[in-house]
Amino acid sequence: MSSSMGRYQWLLVALLSANFGVVFFDRNVFGYLTSFIQPDLNLSNFQIGNIASAFSFSWAIAGLGMGSLVDRFGRRKLMLVSATVVFSMASVLSGLASGFAWLLGARLLMGIAEGGIMPITQTLIAAEVPHERRGLAQGVTQNFGSNLIANTLGPVIIVWMAISFGWRNAFFLAAVPGVIMAVLIAALVREPATVAPVSGRGSFSAAIRDRSMLLCIAISTLLVAYLVVFFTFGPLYLIRVRGFDQRHMSFIMSSFGVASMAVAFLVPGSSDRFGRKPVIIVASLLGLALPFGMLFTTGTQLVPIIACIAVGAALSGVFPLAMATIPSELVGPNKTATALSLTMGISEILGGVLAPSVAGKVADLKGLSMTLWMVAGLVVAIIVLATLLRETAPAVLRRRREGIIQSPT
């Protein structure tokens, strides 16, 4: 395979990035609508956190099971199309919810449908994109569409819909793009050929005992906890603590997505050239600007808080590196889906399930500001773990080997 990406590879990245954007759009809709849903259904912060946790739990279980099925039976395209249709239907059920139990069940179903989508998606990318461009391709796939559709357009569109037509219709709207993406993927994406193991790569059992794989699982867990807590309780904090109205809240939350679109290219692409480890550390340090900016800027001026969130969005570029790129560089191609689903599944169970419930309880007891202190603590832990990673970027390793060969003995 050539080290450059051809027309089909870019088409694949664009389609799968857009599809994951729709997936994340549906995932984040609940957070954007909590200020509407909570009084209407009489939900506590703890119940809000439990709904977010339940979604993450079913997402994780589905993701763990889907990875091994994909590696064993293939049929990635069919599984991806089917899951996309089902999660769209689950969004409709969310809009029909009459209480806590119904909404909890609808989000559980959506998590089951969505859980395997990213492992399947990144496996398709790994099968089609050369190693030298894999960081960029997987970064764009996981981050660009999700930030454009879910984090930039999502809060503005969904909050506008909820204000104008009610929160239930906002859920109904969120179902439409998934059906469209399912049709496009069925028509334009090809099933990749089965690949043989690549010599020089460690086996899956060896990789799972590798320090960098375990660190990736830990970092991914913290990243998921960070994102779920921020998107679940950030909107409530902005409205109830900082005094922004719902429309201004939507613009502030949207700024995270705008900045993250640039990060989708910059952070993973830089890691292809400069290395995974240093780029993760720098991006994570910048990530502290988000919680501290929300906590320490004052008043209802938009510019200061948006600037801090934009800088802090650099952390979003770490997601594909820890969840997909580094794990895929530690295992053979035939075990990529299993490795990715393990990384994503465990991170969802530990980070996505536990964190929002804990944050919700803390918010009820100590106030919503404490959820942002939780976010800051999660980022600090990511920085510490990132310093222990071993470098896996092919270009960096090649330069190191060439330097050893060329150096005098």
C-alpha positions, 0 to 999 in steps of 0.5 A: 500500500502506498504511503499516500491516501487515494481518492477512495481513502479520503471518501471513506474518511469523509463518510465515516467521519460524518457518520460518527458525527451523527452518532455523537450528535445523538449521544450529546443531544441529551446533554444539550436538552437536560435544562428542558427535560429535567423540569418537564420530567421532574428529574434530579441531577443524580437521575440525569447522571444515571441516564448518561451512565446507562447509555455509556454502559450499554455502549461499552457492552455492545462495543466489547462484543462487536469487536470480537465479532467483526474480527471473527466474521467480518461483514463490517459494512453490514454491521455498520449500516444496521447499527446506524439505522437502529440508533436513529430509531432509538432517538425517536423513542427518546422523544416519546419518553414520559418519565425517567424509566422510559428515557433510561430504556431509550438511551440504553437501546441507543447505546447498544446500537452505537457501541460498536460503531467506532471500533468498526469504523476505525477497523475500516480505516486501518484496513484501507489507510497506510500506516504513515497517514493512519494518525491523521486519518483516524483522528479526522474520522473520530474528531472532525465529523463529531465536532462539526455535527455534534459539538458545533452545529448540535447545540445550536440546532438542538437548543433552537429546536427545543426553544421553538418546537419543544425538546421532543421534536429535537430528538425526532430531528436527531434521528433523520441524519442517521438514516441518510448516512446508512444509505450513503454507507451502503452505497459507497463503502466497500467491504475490505479484504481480509488481511494477513498478520503483519510480520514484526507486530506483536500478537494480541495477547502480548499487546494486551500485556504491553504497558502502552496498551494498558496506559491507552485503556487508562487514558481513554477511560479518563478521556471518556469521563472528562467528555461525559461529565463536561457535556452532561453538566457543562450546560447546567453549570453555564445556565444555573451558576454562570447565569447564561440563558439557554441560547448563549449556553448553546453558543458556548458549548458550540465553541468546543466543536469549532475549535476541535475541528481544527484539532482533528487535523492538527493533533493527530497529524502532528503525532504522525510527524513528531510522535504520539507521546509528546503531542498527547502531553502538550494537547493535554496540558492545553486541555486544562484551559477548559475547566479552569476557564469556566471556573475562573472567568466571571460574568456573562461575557462570551469572549473570555469563556469561549477563548478558554474552551477553544484552547482546552479543546486541544485535548479532544485530539488525544481521543483517537490517538489513545483509543485507536491509533496507538492500539492499532500499532500494537496488534496485528491487523486481524485483531485491530477491531478487538483491540479497539473495542477493548480500549473503547469498551473498558473506557466507557464502562469505567469512565462513561458509566461511573463518572456521570453518576458520581458527578451527578451526586456531587452536584446535588451535594456540593454544587455544579461547580464541583463537576468542573473540578472533577474535569480538571482532575481527570485532565491532570491524571491524563498528563501524568499517564501520558508521560509513561507511554512508549512511542509507536509512531512509524515515522518517529521509530524509523528516524530513530532506527536510521539515527542508530544505523548512521551513528558511529559505533 
